[in-house]
Every structure is written in structure tokens, then in C-alpha cells.
Amino acid sequence: MLIEPHDLVPLTGMHRTGGGTDPLDERVDFFFECRRWQGTPRLTEPTRTAAVEWFPLDALPDPVVPHELFVLETLRAGLAAPITTFGF
């Protein structure tokens, strides 16, 4: 699959933690919107992902990775912010 840089729209950057004292639990994730690409989306990490599927924001599957669910629910509510935090 090919995505052109100009087809990516930044949504939010998230500073998150697992809540422990290990600095490796601290992460920064970046979320983008992409509505145009070339090729077919496909599963490339079968040991880390069960499937590639499309879902409307109001009908997400269960479970969803908690910090990703936080971003998706925030988008659905129209409350997206350029920077978010999770787990603090």
C-alpha cells in the first residue's frame, strides 16, 4: 500500500504511560487521518494484529486498544485536540 505524505492529516499526538515507574512505559503516539491511498490494505504483522477491517466510529469492535479507543471516542465526540495524554 502506498500513502503520499500530503494525504495524511495529523489528528493528535498522545503522551501516554503504563502507570509504572519504568521510563520505558512512557510513550508518544501520533495519529493521522488518511482517506486516500494506492493498493489494498493488508495484514503485515500477523503476530501482533488479528485482522484488518473497517468499522464506523459508532460501531467499534470489542476490544480496542485502550489508548486508541480514547482517541477514536474523542474524535467521534468532535473533541480532538492537537496533544492528548493517557494514563497519567
C-alpha positions in Angstrom: 0.0 0.0 0.0 1.3 3.5 -0.9 0.3 6.6 1.0 1.5 10.0 -0.2 2.6 12.4 2.7 0.2 15.1 1.5 -2.7 12.6 2.0 -2.0 12.4 5.8 -3.8 14.8 8.1 -2.4 15.0 11.7 -5.1 14.3 14.3 -3.3 14.3 17.6 0.0 13.4 19.4 -0.5 11.4 22.6 1.8 11.2 25.5 0.9 8.1 27.4 2.1 5.9 30.3 1.5 2.5 31.5 1.4 3.9 35.0 4.6 2.2 36.2 7.9 3.7 37.3 9.9 2.3 34.3 10.7 5.0 31.8 10.1 2.5 29.0 6.4 2.7 30.0 6.4 6.3 28.7 5.4 6.6 25.0 4.4 9.2 22.4 2.0 8.1 19.7 1.0 10.1 16.6 -2.4 9.6 15.0 -3.2 10.6 11.4 -6.3 10.5 9.1 -5.8 9.1 5.7 -8.7 8.8 3.2 -6.7 8.2 0.1 -4.1 5.6 -0.8 -3.0 3.2 -3.5 -3.2 -0.5 -3.2 -5.0 -2.8 -0.8 -4.6 -2.5 3.0 -3.3 -5.9 4.3 -2.2 -7.5 7.5 1.6 -7.3 7.7 2.1 -8.2 11.4 0.0 -11.4 12.0 1.6 -12.0 15.4 0.5 -8.5 16.6 -2.8 -8.0 14.8 -5.8 -10.2 14.4 -7.2 -8.7 11.2 -7.6 -5.6 9.1 -11.2 -4.4 9.0 -13.2 -1.2 8.6 -15.7 0.0 11.3 -17.8 3.1 11.8 -16.8 5.1 14.8 -20.2 4.4 16.4 -19.8 0.6 16.0 -16.2 -0.3 17.0 -15.4 -3.9 17.8 -14.5 -5.1 21.3 -11.8 -5.0 22.4 -10.0 -1.9 21.1 -6.5 -1.0 22.4 -7.4 1.4 25.3 -5.4 4.4 24.2 -6.5 4.0 20.6 -10.1 3.8 21.8 -9.7 7.0 23.8 -8.6 8.8 20.6 -11.4 7.3 18.5 -14.1 8.2 21.0 -12.6 11.7 21.3 -12.8 12.1 17.5 -16.4 10.8 17.5 -17.4 13.4 20.1 -15.7 16.1 18.0 -13.3 17.0 20.8 -10.0 16.3 19.0 -7.0 18.2 20.5 -3.5 18.6 18.9 -2.0 17.0 22.0 -3.5 14.5 24.4 -2.4 12.4 27.4 -3.5 9.0 28.6 -2.7 7.0 31.7 -1.5 9.9 33.9 
